[in-house]
Amino acid sequence: MRRRLRYSNWSGRHSTIPSAWEAPGDEEAVAALVRRAVAEGRRVKVVGAGHSWSDIGMPDDILVSLDGIADVRAIDRDAGTITVGAGIRLWQLNARLAEAGLALPILGSVTEQSVAGVASTATHGSSLVHGNIASGVVGARLVTGRGDMLALGADDPRLAAARVGLGALGILTEITIRVVPAFNLREEVEPVAVEQAAADVEAIARSAEYVKIWHLPHTGMAQVFRYTRTDEAPNLSRVARWIDDHVVNRRVFPALLRFSGRRPASIPRMNRIIARTYLKPTTMVAGSVEAFTLAMPPRHRETEYAVAIGDARAAFEGTLALIERERLRVNFPLEVRFVRGDDAWMSPAYGRDTCQLGAYSGQAPDLDPYFRGFERLMDGLDGRPHWGKETTISPAKVLARLPMAAEFLALRGRLDPHGVFANGFLDRVLGPRAAAG
Ligand SMILES: Cc1cc2nc3c(=O)[nH]c(=O)nc-3n(C[C@H](O)[C@H](O)[C@H](O)COP(=O)(O)OP(=O)(O)OC[C@H]3O[C@@H](n4cnc5c(N)ncnc54)[C@H](O)[C@@H]3O)c2cc1C
């Protein structure tokens, strides 16, 4: 498949015209493609669903899609695992798991992404009991920058690097990930004063199996979402969800974001009107997939950093103070989530339970000062970036903040000696690599 089409990420902020679009149908074809690229001095970038706010998945040269390697290969009920072609999307995987009475133990807010994409950027939900999605990966197959095929089992130390590989180590062609019996969740939403939520953030994080906090700036209030397992039957209204998805998120919110982007002075008042409509205590029971996920949000931009859970209060209060002090007008919620510590070398949760703070905004004049101020604050708190979200982190800071970064770079040198998997993002964030060849 060869097309001269433009490739864009979800937010539309990054786009490029790849020199070629490749869609190999099996691992051998992936390996042959890599060997050819190396021989010709080219770079290849494997993409998932393009759902990263950062340019981590932007091809400089050849785009490779694994949409054709997206099959379910094995379900092992005794081991509690499923093995899939790495290009499978989360929604496809969830559907197959549901048929088998199984589920992933945790998800983020949407399921459009590929399994390899979410693992590669350490995509997460919110729980100090469960790690990010990559933490469930117990096996993988990887095509390296030499065109070799590696099988990485749970006992292979390189799996801890490849689980969150940033697309820098090779092309994952197969993933084996932990699954659990399907379960229902009761969601309880409690409105609280935002100062209270920030002061108590650590206790709140530990108050249920899954917990997250949203704060719409300028409202003085936060919503605490708690999710507990239940045997109750789901009562999620599909009509309400459809309206949320097709009317509110696709029509009403985008119009409000466009208006507030042009008239930023209206943002505080508009946020307060939205809060009056939505800030109510609510409860709902749903299957885990429906409970974890949201209607697709309107187009906006995100940056996100992970701090040690002990710094969650300072990070949360610091962000509130930043908005106040700089008089920033912010038209999207601040999201506060939690991730159990893990051992994936480049995971923002490496070695510590974390609080992940997400600063989000629709296009608006204060977006840049907000994101830059937020990143400066995270700098002071040893913050580690979410790889799939906007970040200006430098290679020196990556080395200082991620204890295994040097080992990761050394392994990258061995697995991708020609820099065939490099792109602009990796050059900027991990340090430049010579072009392949
Ligand atoms: C609307 C929306 C909601 C989101 N919600 C959340 C959330 O709740 N929690 C959260 O943490 N993040 C969230 N994200 C971020 C998103 O999950 C990550 O950026 C994720 O990586 C996107 O997956 P993708 O399949 O689109 O990968 P892409 O963005 O296409 O690629 C991401 C990286 O993965 C690499 N990659 C892809 N496939 C392979 C492969 N086979 N082998 C090796 N590397 C590969 C790419 O090269 C690239 O480096 C959200 C994003 C959007 C747009």
The ligand as a MOL file (V3000), in Angstrom:
LIG
                    3D

  0  0  0     0  0            999 V3000
M  V30 BEGIN CTAB
M  V30 COUNTS 53 58 0 0 0
M  V30 BEGIN ATOM
M  V30 1 C -9.0840 11.1260 23.3800 0
M  V30 2 C -7.8730 10.5350 24.0540 0
M  V30 3 C -7.9910 9.9850 25.3010 0
M  V30 4 C -6.8700 9.4670 25.9540 0
M  V30 5 N -7.0140 8.9370 27.2070 0
M  V30 6 C -5.9300 8.5380 27.8830 0
M  V30 7 C -6.0410 8.0330 29.2200 0
M  V30 8 O -7.1380 7.9100 29.7660 0
M  V30 9 N -4.9040 7.6830 29.8650 0
M  V30 10 C -3.6760 7.8190 29.3010 0
M  V30 11 O -2.6940 7.5220 29.9580 0
M  V30 12 N -3.5390 8.2460 28.0290 0
M  V30 13 C -4.6300 8.6020 27.3180 0
M  V30 14 N -4.4930 9.0410 26.0190 0
M  V30 15 C -3.1660 8.9640 25.3860 0
M  V30 16 C -3.0510 7.7000 24.5140 0
M  V30 17 O -3.5480 6.5810 25.1920 0
M  V30 18 C -1.5790 7.4040 24.1750 0
M  V30 19 O -0.9750 8.5090 23.5870 0
M  V30 20 C -1.4460 6.1430 23.2860 0
M  V30 21 O -0.1010 5.8980 23.0400 0
M  V30 22 C -2.1100 6.2530 21.9450 0
M  V30 23 O -2.1090 4.9800 21.3510 0
M  V30 24 P -2.0800 4.8210 19.7790 0
M  V30 25 O -2.3950 3.4210 19.4450 0
M  V30 26 O -2.9010 5.8680 19.1470 0
M  V30 27 O -0.5290 5.0640 19.4910 0
M  V30 28 P 0.1910 6.2080 18.6180 0
M  V30 29 O -0.1510 7.5180 19.1970 0
M  V30 30 O -0.0940 5.9830 17.1850 0
M  V30 31 O 1.7150 5.8640 18.9360 0
M  V30 32 C 2.2160 6.0660 20.2260 0
M  V30 33 C 3.5950 5.4110 20.3520 0
M  V30 34 O 3.4500 3.9880 20.3190 0
M  V30 35 C 4.3560 3.4600 19.3730 0
M  V30 36 N 3.8070 2.2410 18.8310 0
M  V30 37 C 2.5930 2.0270 18.2910 0
M  V30 38 N 2.5050 0.7580 17.8610 0
M  V30 39 C 3.6860 0.1570 18.1460 0
M  V30 40 C 4.2220 -1.1390 17.9400 0
M  V30 41 N 3.5160 -2.1050 17.3500 0
M  V30 42 N 5.4750 -1.3920 18.3650 0
M  V30 43 C 6.2270 -0.4510 18.9670 0
M  V30 44 N 5.7750 0.8010 19.1800 0
M  V30 45 C 4.5120 1.0900 18.7670 0
M  V30 46 C 4.4710 4.5490 18.3100 0
M  V30 47 O 5.6290 4.3770 17.5120 0
M  V30 48 C 4.5520 5.7540 19.2050 0
M  V30 49 O 5.8410 5.8710 19.7240 0
M  V30 50 C -5.5980 9.5080 25.3260 0
M  V30 51 C -5.4950 10.0590 24.0450 0
M  V30 52 C -6.6250 10.5730 23.4120 0
M  V30 53 C -6.4810 11.2080 22.0590 0
M  V30 END ATOM
M  V30 BEGIN BOND
M  V30 1 1 1 2
M  V30 2 1 2 3
M  V30 3 2 2 52
M  V30 4 2 3 4
M  V30 5 1 4 5
M  V30 6 1 4 50
M  V30 7 2 5 6
M  V30 8 1 6 7
M  V30 9 1 6 13
M  V30 10 2 7 8
M  V30 11 1 7 9
M  V30 12 1 9 10
M  V30 13 2 10 11
M  V30 14 1 10 12
M  V30 15 2 12 13
M  V30 16 1 13 14
M  V30 17 1 14 15
M  V30 18 1 14 50
M  V30 19 1 15 16
M  V30 20 1 16 17
M  V30 21 1 16 18
M  V30 22 1 18 19
M  V30 23 1 18 20
M  V30 24 1 20 21
M  V30 25 1 20 22
M  V30 26 1 22 23
M  V30 27 1 23 24
M  V30 28 2 24 25
M  V30 29 1 24 26
M  V30 30 1 24 27
M  V30 31 1 27 28
M  V30 32 2 28 29
M  V30 33 1 28 30
M  V30 34 1 28 31
M  V30 35 1 31 32
M  V30 36 1 32 33
M  V30 37 1 33 34
M  V30 38 1 33 48
M  V30 39 1 34 35
M  V30 40 1 35 36
M  V30 41 1 35 46
M  V30 42 1 36 37
M  V30 43 1 36 45
M  V30 44 2 37 38
M  V30 45 1 38 39
M  V30 46 1 39 40
M  V30 47 2 39 45
M  V30 48 1 40 41
M  V30 49 2 40 42
M  V30 50 1 42 43
M  V30 51 2 43 44
M  V30 52 1 44 45
M  V30 53 1 46 47
M  V30 54 1 46 48
M  V30 55 1 48 49
M  V30 56 2 50 51
M  V30 57 1 51 52
M  V30 58 1 52 53
M  V30 END BOND
M  V30 END CTAB
M  END
